[in-house]
Amino acid sequence: MLGHLVTEKTFDEPERYMHRLGAFDIINLPKHAEDEQYILNFRLPKRRDVSMTPHHRNSYEIWRRDDFAQNRHWAHVCLYSGETPVSDALHILDPEVRVFGPVAIDETFDRTEFRLFDEKGLLHHEESVWINQFAMNFSIGQGTIRYDSPLTDRGKGGGAVDTVESLTNISVRSRGRESITNVTTGQEFRDYCREMRERGKTLFKSPSPDRWFPKGITGSLNTLEHVKTLIEGQGVIKVWIVDPFFDARAVENLIPTIGVSNLELVVITNLRNIDACREIGEGENETDPVSNLEKKLDVLRPIIHCNLKVKNLHTTPGSNEQVFHDRYLCLKMGKDKVSVYLLSNSFNAYAENYPFCLSQLSGFAAKNAYDYIINLEGLKNPVTGSNLYCDPDWSK
């Protein structure tokens, strides 16, 4: 199914949906699928209500259409719990017996194999997987607001109309939460999801998470949209932005566009009294980007939806010494999964002066970068181990 969607419907990232395959019954239609009634059906009684949970899967039936039931058939039915067989039976379906069963089953099962034979050999084979747990992911919508940042204002009238529209209309909602319903077999739905996603990676070529955005206003808007998409991604519970030049302009272009209200977002910056790496905005004090940052955060506080913390680090109080240089975007998804991206540019200009490159780290590089970020958040110099100072330490 996913292969068809990829080739025929331009369906991106199919491996993300592999774990959902078990949520559907895969129906093998007979050769004459245009008939009003199927000629054959292996089914669980009352499957449309309670029988979808394992402790209610206590029987099965074999149904044959009247014309098909005029002949004798043999049905081989195997039931499994995981990989363990719990029932293996061969049934004789006599002529004119339209419905065979129900056949009672004492053990719970989550997979069935069904084969039908006539005197000449195998006629039909099907295998079905039944869900043992199901999960619901939900968030609470809180409306849509319109926010025009300086960057989107500059992009109006250009060629990125759809991008500007998506960045100015902010859908505010809570972070998605997963509710898992357990049933009697004890199999872990999360393990199943992980297994299916891994299987998807072997079956489908995943698009690269790396991105290159060309210099210019369109490249800047596309960078902002992509970063916003990553931050608001499904399963993301905490985000770190590490950028030594994350200033007032970076705040007003990005932060109000994040619409996930209970997402924890930590910005770690290293603004000093004089920042020669950016242009000075109208009404700003050239020698005090730190004060400008704090003022901008206070002004925008009513339209900042996420749980934001901004930490401006110093080696000593009031020091102009640079604490760190590299830029990172780090996403935490669940307890053990973290994605770390290395950024070529700062968020104060995106791709206005140079192309913007975003590349995902892996292996030890990702682990070391994550440890580096956690040290900075904990006010520890990752290189020397000495204490760092934070001013301001702003939070909402």
RAUR-V24208 format. One record per run of one state. SS is the DSSP state (@ for helix, = for strand, . for the rest). FROM is the first residue (numbers start at 0). TO is the last residue. Records with the same first field share a line. If there is no record, write none. Layout:
SS->FROM-TO ; FROM-TO
//
This chain:
.->0-0 ; 9-12 ; 23-38 ; 43-48 ; 52-52 ; 56-57 ; 64-66 ; 70-71 ; 81-82 ; 93-97 ; 104-109 ; 118-119 ; 129-132 ; 138-139 ; 146-148 ; 155-159 ; 173-175 ; 181-187 ; 203-209 ; 213-215 ; 231-234 ; 242-246 ; 257-258 ; 260-262 ; 269-287 ; 303-305 ; 314-325 ; 333-335 ; 343-354 ; 360-361 ; 377-378 ; 380-385 ; 387-387 ; 395-395
@->1-8 ; 13-22 ; 49-51 ; 53-55 ; 67-69 ; 149-154 ; 160-167 ; 188-202 ; 216-230 ; 247-256 ; 288-302 ; 362-376
=->39-42 ; 58-63 ; 72-80 ; 83-92 ; 98-103 ; 110-117 ; 120-128 ; 133-137 ; 140-145 ; 168-172 ; 176-180 ; 210-212 ; 235-241 ; 259-259 ; 263-268 ; 306-313 ; 326-332 ; 336-342 ; 355-359 ; 379-379 ; 386-386 ; 388-394
//
